[in-house]
Every structure is written in structure tokens, then in C-alpha cells.
Amino acid sequence: MHRILIYPLIAVLLLASSVTIASAEEAGNEQETYKRLLQRIDGSIVALRHGGSASGGLSEAQTLYSNLVENENFDNRPELLETNNRITQAFSSLQQSATEENIRDLRLDISLMASELGVGLPFNFEHALFFILGIGIFVALIVTLISRRVVNWERMKQIKAEVSAFQQELRDARSKQDMKRLYKVQQDQKRIMALQGQMMKENFKPMLFYIVPYFIFWFVLSGMYSGWVVAWLPFRLDLPFFGKWASCGFLSWYLLTYFGFSQIWRKLLIRE
């Protein structure tokens, strides 16, 4: 049983080292300003996709851009002076009328300017889509390995087969209105419910080993990527109860990758 603890400990150590390295890379005011600038630019696109106004985010982005280049001298660099003028003009025109395409053009110009100035994003933000994808795949693997070890899968298969047979028998008796047969089947219902309780307990066993490190890193990573757009949807979805969905932040992208690869790992390693 002690060997099972190795898996979540490995996850903690590896993810901790990743987060530590990523946090260390964030050092530097210019880099942080650049990150916040792109975050505001992306936020203005999200606002447009949700049917709102982009002016608030663009106004904040303009201030951050001014802070980014305030100590730069473009007199001897005409190509950067031209890019800077184009960015400044774009901010002014977008305050009057903003489109997603124009904001993306502005973002590209800002990225080119930052590159020329030697300012870039930390690795975990520059490649956030793949970074979080890797974490989702890794965590899904760890959880699957723990489940494979602590859950009695042979017993689970037996219970599922018995429950399935009971449900089929119950449906047949009801469809044929065979009251005698139905009464006989229903006498077994308490035993089936007890079996379903056993199955639920087996499914919860793995959580005892990974739930604490899982929530620690969930808290750290969700705070790190708060407000950051990880992936864009090619279209906007209007979802009941959740509203408009136009992009993936950390939460939605992580859940998509985690649950998607959980199914793959379970098929490969557990073969339910």
C-alpha cells in the first residue's frame, strides 16, 4: 500500500518543480507588464465575442503598452518607430470602433515590438496550451495508475454484470407485464442496491491517495492562469446556464484534456 503513495508524490515533485521554474521565469517587470498587456488584449476580444465592449480592456492595454516602451528611444531605429506609431494609432482607432480582426492585428504588432525589445513571455504562458495539456495528460495517467492498483476491478466487473442482468430482467418483466416474474425480480432489489453501494466505495478509494496534492496544484495553477486565454474556440457557443463560451481558460482547457485522456488511459491500462 505504501508503494501506491509514490505516484502522487512523484506528481507533487514534478509539478512543484514545473511551477517553481515557471514562477522563476516570470521575474522582471517588463516581462510581467508584457504578460498583463496581452492578457488585456485577449480580454477585449473575449468581451467582443460575448457581445460586450472592448474599450475597457483596450484602455488598460494602452496604459500597459506605454509603460512597456516608456524608456525606449526609437530615434535611431526607424523600423521600431514605425511599428510604435502603428500601435499607437491602432489603440486610438480601436477605441472608436473595434473588431476582432483589428485587435488581433494590434496584438501581432505588440508581439513583434516586444520581440525586438527582447521581452517575451514565460514558457508556461507562451506555450500554455501545450503546458496545460501535458499536465492534464500526466495527472490523468497518475490517477489511472492509482485506480488500477487500489480498485478490485475483477469484483467491479462482476457487480456490473449482475446489475446489468437485473436491470434487463426488470425491463423484460415490465414490458411483458408479467407480475409474478416482476415480483420475483423486485425481491432481489435490495441486494442489487447493496452491490451498487460496494461499487461506489470502490470508485472512491483512489481519491484517498491523490485528493490532497490534486487540490493543492489545482489551487496553484488556477491562480497562476487566472484571466489568461489558453485556447480560442473557432466559434462562439451559447450554452444554457453557463452563458456564452468563446475561449478556454485554464479551467475549461484542463478539464477537457484531463477527462479526455482519462478515458484513453483507462481503456489502455484498466480495460474496463
C-alpha positions in Angstrom: 0.0 0.0 0.0 2.9 2.3 0.8 4.2 2.0 -2.8 0.9 3.5 -4.1 1.8 6.7 -2.4 4.8 7.0 -4.7 2.5 8.1 -7.6 1.0 11.2 -6.0 4.4 12.1 -4.5 6.0 11.9 -7.9 3.2 14.1 -9.3 3.8 16.6 -6.5 7.5 16.8 -7.0 7.3 17.1 -10.8 4.5 19.6 -10.8 6.2 21.6 -8.0 9.4 21.8 -10.0 7.5 22.9 -13.1 5.6 25.6 -11.1 8.8 26.8 -9.4 10.7 27.1 -12.7 7.7 28.8 -14.3 7.4 31.3 -11.4 11.2 32.0 -11.5 10.9 32.8 -15.3 8.2 35.4 -14.5 10.8 37.6 -12.8 11.2 41.0 -14.4 8.9 44.0 -14.6 9.0 44.2 -18.4 8.0 40.6 -18.8 5.2 40.9 -16.3 3.9 44.1 -17.9 4.0 42.4 -21.3 2.1 39.4 -20.0 -0.6 41.7 -18.5 -0.7 43.7 -21.7 -1.5 40.6 -23.8 -4.0 39.5 -21.2 -5.9 42.7 -21.6 -5.8 42.5 -25.4 -7.2 38.9 -25.3 -9.7 40.0 -22.7 -11.0 42.7 -25.1 -11.5 40.0 -27.8 -13.4 37.9 -25.3 -15.6 40.9 -24.4 -16.4 41.4 -28.1 -17.3 37.7 -28.6 -19.6 37.9 -25.6 -21.4 40.9 -27.2 -19.8 43.5 -24.9 -17.4 46.4 -25.4 -13.7 46.1 -25.8 -12.9 49.7 -24.8 -12.2 49.0 -21.2 -9.7 46.3 -21.9 -8.1 48.3 -24.7 -7.7 51.3 -22.5 -5.9 49.3 -19.8 -3.8 47.7 -22.6 -2.8 51.1 -23.9 -1.6 52.1 -20.5 0.4 49.0 -20.1 2.0 49.4 -23.6 3.0 52.9 -22.7 4.7 51.5 -19.5 6.4 48.9 -21.6 8.1 51.3 -24.1 8.4 54.4 -21.9 12.2 54.1 -21.5 12.8 53.1 -25.2 14.4 55.5 -27.7 13.2 54.9 -31.2 15.1 57.8 -32.9 17.9 55.5 -34.2 15.6 52.6 -35.0 13.1 53.8 -37.7 11.5 50.3 -38.1 10.6 50.3 -34.4 9.4 53.9 -34.6 7.1 52.9 -37.5 5.8 49.9 -35.5 5.3 52.1 -32.4 3.3 54.7 -34.4 1.2 52.0 -35.9 0.4 50.5 -32.5 -0.4 54.0 -31.0 -2.7 54.8 -34.0 -4.4 51.4 -33.6 -5.2 52.0 -30.0 -6.8 55.3 -30.9 -8.9 54.0 -33.7 -10.0 50.8 -31.8 -11.4 53.0 -29.1 -13.8 54.3 -31.7 -14.6 51.1 -33.5 -13.1 47.7 -32.6 -13.3 44.4 -34.4 -11.7 41.1 -33.5 -9.6 41.1 -36.6 -8.2 44.6 -35.9 -7.4 43.7 -32.3 -5.6 40.6 -33.4 -3.5 42.7 -35.8 -2.7 45.0 -32.9 -1.7 42.0 -30.8 0.6 40.8 -33.5 2.3 44.3 -33.8 2.8 44.4 -30.0 4.3 40.9 -30.1 6.7 42.0 -32.8 7.7 45.1 -30.8 8.2 43.1 -27.7 10.4 40.6 -29.6 12.5 43.4 -30.9 12.9 44.8 -27.4 13.9 41.4 -26.1 10.8 40.9 -24.0 9.0 37.6 -24.1 6.5 35.5 -22.1 7.5 32.8 -19.6 7.5 29.3 -21.2 4.4 28.3 -19.3 2.4 31.2 -20.8 4.0 31.3 -24.2 3.0 27.6 -24.7 0.2 27.5 -22.2 -2.0 25.3 -24.4 0.6 22.5 -24.5 1.9 23.1 -21.0 -1.6 22.5 -19.5 -2.3 19.7 -22.0 0.9 18.0 -20.7 -0.3 18.4 -17.1 -3.7 17.1 -17.9 -2.3 14.0 -19.6 0.2 13.4 -16.7 -2.4 13.8 -13.9 -4.9 11.6 -15.8 -2.1 8.9 -16.0 -1.3 9.2 -12.3 -4.9 8.9 -11.3 -5.5 5.9 -13.6 -2.4 4.1 -12.2 -3.6 4.6 -8.7 -7.1 3.4 -9.6 -5.6 0.4 -11.3 -3.8 -0.6 -8.1 -6.3 0.1 -5.4 -9.6 -0.9 -7.1 -10.7 -4.5 -7.3 -11.6 -4.4 -11.0 -12.5 -8.1 -11.1 -15.1 -7.6 -8.4 -16.3 -4.4 -10.2 -16.8 -6.3 -13.4 -18.8 -9.0 -11.5 -21.0 -6.4 -9.9 -21.6 -4.5 -13.2 -22.6 -7.8 -14.8 -25.1 -8.6 -12.0 -26.6 -5.1 -12.0 -26.9 -5.2 -15.8 -28.6 -8.6 -15.7 -31.0 -7.4 -13.0 -32.0 -4.3 -15.0 -32.5 -6.3 -18.1 -34.7 -8.8 -16.3 -36.7 -6.0 -14.7 -37.3 -4.3 -18.1 -38.4 -7.6 -19.6 -40.8 -8.3 -16.8 -42.3 -4.8 -17.0 -42.6 -4.8 -20.8 -44.4 -8.2 -20.8 -46.5 -7.2 -17.7 -45.5 -10.5 -16.0 -46.5 -9.6 -12.5 -45.3 -12.9 -11.0 -41.9 -12.6 -12.6 -41.8 -8.8 -11.7 -42.4 -9.6 -8.0 -39.7 -12.2 -8.0 -37.2 -9.8 -9.6 -38.0 -7.0 -7.2 -37.2 -9.3 -4.3 -33.6 -9.0 -5.4 -33.6 -5.3 -5.5 -32.1 -4.7 -2.0 -29.1 -7.0 -2.8 -28.5 -5.1 -6.1 -28.6 -1.8 -4.3 -26.0 -3.1 -1.8 -23.8 -4.2 -4.7 -24.1 -0.7 -6.3 -23.0 0.7 -2.9 -19.9 -1.5 -3.0 -19.2 -0.3 -6.5 -19.4 3.3 -5.4 -17.0 2.7 -2.5 -14.5 1.1 -4.8 -14.7 4.1 -7.2 -13.9 6.4 -4.3 -10.9 4.5 -3.0 -8.3 6.2 -5.3 -9.3 9.7 -4.1 -7.8 9.0 -0.7 -4.3 8.9 -2.3 -4.5 11.9 -4.7 -7.1 14.3 -3.5 -4.8 16.5 -1.3 -2.0 17.0 -3.9 -4.6 17.4 -6.6 -6.3 20.3 -4.9 -3.0 21.9 -4.0 -1.9 22.1 -7.6 -5.4 23.0 -8.8 -5.3 26.0 -6.5 -1.7 27.0 -7.6 -2.3 26.6 -11.3 -5.8 28.2 -11.4 -4.3 31.2 -9.6 -1.4 31.4 -12.0 -3.5 31.3 -15.1 -6.4 33.4 -13.8 -7.8 35.5 -16.6 -5.4 34.0 -19.2 -6.8 32.8 -22.5 -5.3 29.4 -23.2 -7.2 28.4 -26.4 -9.6 30.1 -28.7 -12.8 28.4 -30.0 -13.3 28.9 -33.7 -16.9 29.9 -32.9 -19.0 31.1 -30.0 -21.2 28.6 -28.2 -24.3 29.8 -26.3 -24.7 27.3 -23.5 -27.7 27.1 -21.2 -26.9 28.1 -17.6 -23.2 28.8 -18.5 -23.8 31.6 -21.0 -21.5 32.4 -23.9 -18.4 30.2 -24.4 -15.8 31.7 -26.8 -12.4 30.7 -25.3 -10.8 28.3 -22.9 -9.1 29.5 -19.8 -7.1 27.2 -17.5 -10.2 25.5 -16.0 -12.0 24.6 -19.2 -8.9 23.5 -21.1 -7.6 21.4 -18.2 -10.9 19.7 -17.7 -11.2 18.9 -21.4 -7.7 17.4 -21.6 -7.9 15.6 -18.2 -11.2 13.9 -18.8 -10.4 13.1 -22.4 -7.2 11.4 -21.6 -8.6 9.8 -18.5 -10.8 7.7 -20.8 -7.9 6.9 -23.0 -5.7 5.8 -20.1 -8.5 3.7 -18.6 -9.0 1.9 -21.9 -5.3 1.2 -22.2 -4.4 0.4 -18.6 -7.5 -0.9 -16.9 -9.5 -2.2 -19.9 -12.9 -1.8 -18.2 
